[in-house]
Structures are given as structure tokens and as C-alpha cells.
């Protein structure tokens, strides 16, 4: 029962509520059982047992046995996993189809038009914000890299170089194909060979002892991280994004000066 409950706890993420979990766990332990027996075993009220069992039947987790009294048979857990996987794949394909339809429809054009008009009303000093968590940071950097028109300058840590070789190689490659000049500065170590090899296909890479992390895009947008990535969990990484040519271009000049000293 303990293993079955652990299994059910994981399945809760896929749509099983508490009563469904309890009844199915009980049925797994019996193989075949009536609603009344399952109610007694699982402590699910009898008044709820039949509708919960009907829900489990619709989800493909149990089979109703013909005859009287009505009994239920548990579907093997490995088969349940396959059915859940199939449902997730089907739902994902449906969602992707919906997204593609939205991308090619009038709704997206209207939303983009609203966003453009809204951006035009924003003062330059308001185009800034904090980004919490490395996933959010990388999502925002991906957006900036995709929109880059002339340059991308990156200063990162050794660990950051390894991460970026995995996360951004393809995106930076596409940027380079558009004519974007890409430069990356990081502490290079012998162990970073594969990362350097991958990123050097699209960027010029130089060694630096600077202990900082930031990205400048087109000398007008800047993201700088305010914590040491060696001392913080990825979910607590924090970056600041600013969209100001005044500040970003000044930092770009300082980066240029340091770049000439790097090897």
C-alpha cells in the first residue's frame, strides 16, 4: 500500500483528486471490489463513491464489471501510465494547434497592436524590471537575443558559459545569420572546451577575470545579474532588465575597453 500511495501522490499532478486517489489505491489493493467495500477501505463517503468511481472509469483507471452487485476492476498501473502519457500527448498537440491558429489569426494581430500602442505610451525610465529565477532570466534573454539587430555582448561566469552553450547556441546561431555581432567574455578553463567550441561557431569568445554577469543587446537593452551564481540556487537567481540607450551604451563603451585587453 505504501508504494501504491506514493505512486498515487505522483499521479495527483495529472488530475487525480483526493477521493479518486483513495478509491483507486483501495481498488489496487483488492483487485476487484464493490463500491461499498472500497468506501469502507478508503474512508470515502458512500454518498460520493459512485460518482468518484464513475470519474475514474471515464479516465480509464478502472473497469466496471458486469453483473450484480456491481464490481470494479483496477487497470494495472503501468497501463495507466501509458494512458496518461497518451492523454498528455493528445492534449499537448491540441494546445499547440490552438497556439498555431492564434499565431496566424487576427487575434494575435490585435494583441500586438494593443501592445505596440501601450509601449509607445511608456516613458523610457519605466522600461525596466526585475527577473527572478534563472528560468525567467533565460526566457527574457532568449527574447532579447531573438530581437537583436546589430550586437550581443555577454559577460558571464564559467558556469554561465556552460549553461549558455546549451541554452542559447541555436538562438545565437540564428542571430549571427541575421548579421548580429556576438561577443562573449568569461573565465575560460580547460573543462570549458566543449562549451567554447560550440559557442565559437557563432560568437567571438575571450578570456576574462571579471567577476560579473551581464548582457547588452544593440547597445540599448541591458540585463545584469546581481548575485553570484556560484552561491545561489537557480530559483533564487535575480537579474535587472533596463531598456535605456543612455545607460546601455555607456556600459557598452566600458565593455569595449575591457574587450581589447582580453585574449
HELIX and SHEET records of a PDB file:
HELIX    1   1 UNK A    2  UNK A   11  1                                  10    
HELIX    2   2 UNK A   12  UNK A   14  5                                   3    
HELIX    3   3 UNK A   18  UNK A   30  1                                  13    
HELIX    4   4 UNK A   35  UNK A   42  1                                   8    
HELIX    5   5 UNK A   46  UNK A   58  1                                  13    
HELIX    6   6 UNK A   77  UNK A  103  1                                  27    
HELIX    7   7 UNK A  106  UNK A  120  1                                  15    
HELIX    8   8 UNK A  124  UNK A  126  5                                   3    
HELIX    9   9 UNK A  134  UNK A  147  1                                  14    
HELIX   10  10 UNK A  158  UNK A  167  1                                  10    
HELIX   11  11 UNK A  169  UNK A  177  1                                   9    
HELIX   12  12 UNK A  190  UNK A  192  5                                   3    
HELIX   13  13 UNK A  193  UNK A  199  1                                   7    
HELIX   14  14 UNK A  234  UNK A  236  5                                   3    
HELIX   15  15 UNK A  245  UNK A  259  1                                  15    
SHEET    1   A 3 UNK A  32  UNK A  34  0                                        
SHEET    2   A 3 UNK A  71  UNK A  74 -1                                        
SHEET    3   A 3 UNK A  62  UNK A  65 -1                                        
SHEET    1   B 7 UNK A 128  UNK A 132  0                                        
SHEET    2   B 7 UNK A 238  UNK A 243 -1                                        
SHEET    3   B 7 UNK A 221  UNK A 225 -1                                        
SHEET    4   B 7 UNK A 214  UNK A 217 -1                                        
SHEET    5   B 7 UNK A 151  UNK A 155 -1                                        
SHEET    6   B 7 UNK A 181  UNK A 186  1                                        
SHEET    7   B 7 UNK A 204  UNK A 207  1                                        
END                                                                             
